[in-house]
């Protein structure tokens, strides 16, 4: 299988680059920016892409690739910081720009009929997405300019003349971001036309590769799987089961932080999948440890440690733990490939104890949510399971803001169920990426039956997204929101005010904690 390597310089968009490549039917992997030429050769890629990053190539903290990568004989595309690293390596100059570019910008393509750029073939002047404060100020020798913008005279460059055979290209903008109108076409031109890669990666080929990897890693050992009933853990369990069969033992933990009647619902739809599942009620243990804990980071880490302890208590002789960790979990928790900034820890990434007895199997670790669903379809799973909205690993612990009590959890469960039931009954559930209720640590004055009340405030959240990395708030109909608010205030004792969250990601995250 032909592949592409993405060298990560710390961009929050690095995984999006890999995602766009896979959308073209080409397998991609991510390595740290300082991967050696020998390591790169071992992967035998047909092309390299250098990601963006938060530093400056001229600064003391500059991070630069090994210069020998430019002698590997494969095409290289630098994006944003990657372009600047290319310019610096080949003798150009990069400096801070007097006017920064963030957001949409228009590029003008240099359509030279005598020397047409293969990278910009069939791409007109168009809008792109910028995110930079530095720019190339002197062109390296042996390169030419292929596109400009109002603020970046050298917005796109490529090796030319005596250096043409190097096939080195650079873009100041981000083709991987959806706001770049012809971004996917640019990547296709680079990977298929310039690098000559044949698209041969699919959900089916991913499954085949993972089955081989899981069998190789697990050997004859028995494996325990944490299954929550969510899309990620369920697809992971089915995939591992397909690889090792009866060696897999699944455990579903009721941690007291689930939605209303969730344990019964999950066990009922897991049964037809043929998985060996044990239900463990650990509600008292989790709630005792979370008592009086208000910090979301502390909640996540406590839940992560307790989660692993429960699994270890369920173990017999298992050596491996399966988790449904995805790319967005990883990039927001820890920098596994490059120096990207930590946003928040996830219970199944940053919350795991350092001295855990179990080794991890995470077959979905480098997939986005929609890719996981595609894998589930290829495995023959039911759409009702695959299209469930994402649910955070820490559960309602990060949706009851502030300290947890059973009473506050029950209030949230009842309100959340009303919201979700109304979404499903009106056909709106399938039109949004994720929807949920959040109980705030705020009380407000109200009037009910001519009496003054001083009760809880509830926030409703619904977003539209494709991969969870970015999201827009969903413009749900006003009459729908009014009906949901009316039902919650009338039917859930303890709530007298309902608000709707109209924040997008970024700057907010999807979850409140």
Protein Blocks (a to p, Z undefined) as FASTA:
>chain_A
ZZdddddehiaklmmmmmmmmmnopacddddfklcfklmmmnopabdcddddfbdfkbmk
lccddfklmmnopacddehjlmmmmmmmnopacdddfbdcedjddddddddfklccfklg
oiacdddddddfbdcfbdcehiacfbdcfklmblbccdehjlmmnopacdfbdfkbmklm
klmmmmmmmmmmmnopacfbdfklmmmmmmmmmmmmnmmaccddddehiaklmmmmmmmm
mmnommpccddddehiacehklmmmmmmmmmnopacddddfklmmmmmmgopabfklmmm
mmmmmmmmmmmmmpckbcbdcdfbdfklmmmmbcfkbccdcfbdcfklmmpcfbbfbdcd
dfklmccfklmmmmmmmnopafklmmpccddfklmmlmmgcjddfklmmmmmmmmmmmmm
mmmmnopmmmpfbdcddddfbdcdddeehiacddddddddddddfkomaccdddddfklm
mmmmmmmmmmmghiabdcddfbdcdfbdfblZZ
